[in-house]
Amino acid sequence: MTPLSFEALYQEEWQELESLLDRVLGRRTPVGRPPPVRPERIAALYRRACEQLALARARSYPAYLLDRLDRLTADAHQVIYQQRELGFGMLARIVTRDFPRAVRADARYVWLATALFVLPALVLGPLVYFDPNLVLSVVDVATAAQFEQMYAESAESIGRTREAGSDWLMFGFYIRNNIGVAFQCFASGLAAGLGSVFYLVYNGALLGAIAGYLTERGLSATFYSFVVTHAAFELTAIALAGAAGLKLGHSLLAPGRRTRGQSLVAAAKECVVIVYGVAAMLIIAAALEAFWSSAGWVPHAIKYSVAGFFWFAVFAYFTWQGRREG
Amino acid sequence: MRTAVAPDVLDTAVAAETPEGILLELRPAGLAARFYAFLLDWVIRFVVGYAVALVLILFMGNVGVGIVLLLYFVFEWFYPVIFELSRSGATPGKSLVGLKVVMDNGLPVTPAASLTRNLLRVADFLPFAFGAAIVTMLLRRDCKRLGDLAAATLVVHQPQRPLKTRLEGVPPVVPARSLTPADQAALVALAARAPTLTVERLDELAALAAVVSGDGGRVGPNATRRVLGVAQWALGKRV
């Protein structure tokens, strides 16, 4: 068979596939009202085109033919094997099942990250409480003064007089700042886990030092009632982000029976579920922090009850959610 | 069928095999192309961010500042993700340079992979000024940065439409021996470049390929014409 007769024989099929692909890929708007695209027709034509390409290559047909078939099969391949994985069904499945399961599956990283985050806070908190000057080992003078002013009894930022506009300002600020910290905590884990360790310990130390300092200054009432609610989401999320980072680092250090590359790819795939969850938790945290924690008119008793509920809910979610098959 | 590229050939092409046994050729983009794309994206984000911030803060006060901060957050972390998941598979900067992001197997990038490679940009930045990214990209044949390694993605040159060949009036010549697809592609590429070469240089290059038309060892306009004739044949012209 000559290349020309080969082309003449299959020309119609190729044209049909080309026009179907053009429509699916939106490269050309059809004229009038053509019949709807039948996916199984594309698949059938694609398989035939693959066969014809293999034949054409084996017979060393001219370049223009190979080129056309190359482009045809490449386009169809993209259309047929495309993974559409992020729909609403996928999101619902992550929330109700995949996220808590992933956290439980990586429990050892989660506990390690929690320890790295909480222990520095527990050590530095009392230390700074008994010797307030130590706060300067973590932050500079200006920052310490700023925190003190933020939580002062008369401060506007916590107080009753804050208007709705600044709630929105703070929402934007918390999203940018906190989710940024969490993402950094995760991503820097690629450096053999060291980055995650650093960010966890540093943020834990910062938290402990500020808490100790403000308690010593006698601002505990405003400070704890402010942070306790959104902390349920924020602190947990940062620990989880750190845990995902530690997992990444560990997959590189101890790849087991895989190559380091394969091990990293597999770990990243599992970690990304946790990262989705962490981002969602931090958005909740930012909304709470901006619109609820800062509401000075809410009595402390109510704030602590709501906070208790959220802390319980978060732990219950990770303990029990998604245990059943399905 | 094109066989695997010999290791001593200076070619970075990666072949991805489909379940149907067809090899797709991917051409990973190098450091320079990706740097230009990054620079363009940076400029686009800066200009858009600055303009939007100006308007929002002027007209909406504190709420505007809040929205601007949200917007900066989205720009910082999700600008690449959003564009990579669109049909083009590329940020505006990458589109302008002619790059796109695909999975290792040549498929469109998945949401999880896009998020992974863009979050891990932080690790690529270490220790400073994208040091880790530059070193890994220079060391690897497929020019992946750390984020690409973890997400199993590749940044490739978008397949180029072949150069238009202008061979009107060149009569096709049946090749004197069978030509592999690579040989034919080389001839067609020579024909496409012919208008940009000086006559002398074209003769020189055509002489190297003159065996295909059976005039091995001959140099000159006639030999060149016959070599281009074989290219014409490879392009499907008969008669």
Interface residues (C-beta under 8 A of the other chain):
Chain A: P3 L4 E7 L25 G26 Y46 R47 C50 L53 A54 R57 A58 S60 P62 A63 Y64 L65 L66 D67 R71 T73 A74 H77 Q78 Y81 Q82 Q83 E85 L86 E163 A164 G165 S166 D167 W168 L169 M170 F171 G172 F173 I175 R176 I179 G180 F183 Q184 F186 A187 S188 G189 L190 A191 G195 L248 G261 L264 V265 A267 A268 K269 C271 V272 V275 Y276
Chain B: M1 R2 T18 P19 E20 G21 I22 L24 G61 N62 V63 V65 G66 I67 V68 L69 L70 Y72 F73 E76 W77 L85 R87 G106 L107 P108 T110 P111 A112 L115 T116 L119 L120 R121 V122 A123 L126 A132 L146 L149 A150 A151 A152 P159 P162 S178 L179 T180 P181 Q184 A185 L187 V188 W233 A234 L235 G236 R238
